[in-house]
Amino acid sequence: MIDVALVPLDDRPVCRTLPGLVAAVAGARVHTPPADLLPAQRRAGDPDGLARWLAGHRADAAVVALETLGLGGLIASRLRDDPAGVVLRRWDALAEGPAPVYAATVVQRTPDADDAGEEPDYWAHHGRALHAYSADLHRAVGTPGLPDTDVPARIRRDFLRRRQRNHVLNQAALGLAADGVLDTLVVGADDTAVAAVGTAEWQWLRTWTSWLEIGDRVLAHPGADEIGAVLVARALTAAAGHTPSIAVACAEPDGLARVARYEPVDVGAGIASQAAAAGARVVDRAHADAVLVVHPPQPGDADWATAPPGDTDPAPAARTAGLVRRLLAEGRPVALADCALGNGADPRLVADLTADGSYARLAGFAGWNTAGNTVGSALATLVTHQVGRAAGTLDEGAARRLLAHRLVDDHLWMSYARPRLRHERGTDPTRHDHVPDAETPAVTARIEQLLRERWRQLDPLPGWALAPGSVTLPWHRTYEIDFALEETGEQP
């Protein structure tokens, strides 16, 4: 059994728990640092403690979020003022701990919201203006002067000072890959857009990757929270000496050429890089071991977190479901990446596939947050499924657990229960909220009620159920939940 040491972006379930669920499909294990060392929302982790943990941990490989090891987490990388030299000294642990090292770094985001929940305090009043200024700066690259903006000078300078430090660190990470300290480096673009300072920085890093001739070790694509799972998959392919061959299929002729919300490139470009990062190669369907089906981005501004729609278009869902069924009928292992809308799965697609049992036959599913998050985690699951089959370590129970887990999180919660709960509570969906401790028991009980309600309607995976009383709010807000599943003994 392969053991992987993981230093995640933070303690959210998608960063801390999902990589282990993905690894279990291939019979592998993931170890994470003690909880008191990890970041939790705006509380930074302990970078020096994490460096000691990594240097002293024994495993077959390491998967490391460089922001966490160097600065105490993704949010901490936006808030802390540690000099680059201090961060680089903490990164020395990369050469002292488990090898090989599969690492990730993230180009800092510029969200389009007046919300300081995960940003410096001034974001509460100047977030949208900074987002617009960021886009104007990108468009003005190569021209003299700066764009006009109403953002005060001290805030503009602080915004760009923090970005400049993080860009220097990202350049240093490329150097670690070039020097062989890192076996693989993924450069993620976190919640960006076609025009943004972050997109410019990401493009510059991609250019340096080409100039340094390290494109075989450095991958760059949209995403952040899913990278831990993707790199765990890559570690398992390397350990098994097996490179899965994956075909990509889409029911919409132009689907892979569409650019999803929060991303700077088309979905197809992201898939190609994500597959390489996960240790797979993309081939035509005739030569593929397995198939990734993409439910492509749909037009409009609907979003399950910020602008939940009353309904979705049934036609694209029916076409994607039909494609999935045809591939399953061929005996193909199929994973489904639902990128139709941001921050949740398409209810019509889920209902279509659960109605005849097709969902239960999938090798993997994802439909959460950004298209990059969705594609990366679906590919990671499909890759570990294929590694397990090739190595004879495939754990069918773990695969079904992960299918159930993603369905609960990506649909039952994100596109069914969360919009209803927020409406009941009068929550502004465009801003992160806070659930006081006194209200938490009632809120989690209501969430569990809604999740069970939808599970009964779908009856998607006989043998699995939500564990009673297991729903929690990891960051005391209604954006994400944690929960546990239990086996019921019912035969599928």
C-alpha positions, 0 to 999 in steps of 0.5 A: 500500500502506498502512503502519501504525506499531504500538506493541504491548502487548508483544513476544508474537506475538499483540501484535507479529506478529498485527496484521501478519499481519491487515494482510497479508490486505488487502495492507497493512504494519505496522511495529513499533519495534526489539526493544530498545525493546519490553517482554518479560515483566517487563522493561519497554520504553523508554517515552521511546525508544518516544515518540521512535520514534513521533514520528519515524516516518512512516506512514499511521496509528498504532496505539498501546497507551497502556500501552506508550507511557506505562509500558513495557508491559501488565505494566509498567503493573501494576508501575511507579510512574511518576507520572501526569504523567510518563506524560502527557508521554510521550503527547505523542508521539501528537500528533507522530507519524503521524496518524490515531491509533488507540489502546487502553488496558486496565482493569487485571485482578485474576486469580484465582490465587496467581501473581506471574508478571505481577503484583506479588510479593505476588500469589504469596501473596494473589492469590486473596484479592485477587480475592475482595476485588475482587469484594466491593468492586464489590458494595459500591459505594455502601455505607459501609465496606469488606468484610472480608478477610484481605489485609494493609492495606499490600497492599490499599493498594498494590493500589488505589493502582496501580489508582487511578493507572491509572484516572486515566490511562484517564480522561485517555485519554478526554480525548485522544479528546474533544480529537481527539488520538485518532481512536479509543480502545478501552477493553479489560477484561483478564481480568475477571469480572462482579463485580470492581473492574476491571469497576466501573472499566470501567463508570465509563469507559463512563459518562464516554464517554456523558456526553462524547458520544464514543461514536462514537470510544470503544469499550469491550469485553472483551479486550486482546491482540487490540486491536492487530489490531482497530485495524489493521483499523479503520485499513485500513477508514478508508484504503480508505473502506469499511465492511464489513457483517457478520452474526453467526450462532450455532447455539445460540439463546441462544449470544450471550447467554452470558457467557464465562469471564474476561468481564463481559458476554455474548458478543453485547455484546462482538461489537457493540463489537468490530465497531465498533472494527474499522470494520465494522457489524453487519447482518442476514444478508440485507444482509451482505457476510460472516458471523461464526459464533460457537461459543458459550461452553459450561457448566462450568469447563473451560479449555485452559490451567488445567483441560484437559478429557478431551473436549468435547461433540460436539453443539454442535461438530456444530451449529456446523460444520453452520452454517458449511457452510451459509453456505459453500455460499451463497458467503458469506465466513465467519470462525469465532470459537470461544469454547466454552472459554477458552485454546484451540479446540474439537478436535471442531469443528476435526476436523469442519471439516478433515475435508471441507475446510471449514476451508480455505474460511474467511475467518478463524478464531480460538479463543484465550485469552478470548472477547474475544481470539477475537472481536476477532481473528476480526473483524479478519481478516474485516474486512481480508478484505473491505477487500482484496476491495473495494480489489482488494488481497486477498492470498489467500496471506496469508489462507491463511497466517493460517488456518494460523497460527491453527490451529497456535496455537489448536488444535495448540498450545493444545488439543492439544500444550500439555496433553500437554506440561504433563502430561509435565513435571508442570507446574501448569496454574494457574500460569505455569511457567519453562523453563530455557535448558538444557531449552529445546531438548528442550522445543521439539523435543517441541512441534514433534513434537506439532504435526506429529503433529496436523497430519498427523492433520488435513491441514487446509491443503495447501501449508503446513507448520510450518518445521523448527526454528522453534518458540520459547518467547518468554517462557521458559514453556509458556503461549505459543509462536512459530513459522514456517510455510513453503509446501510447493508442494503444490497445495490 
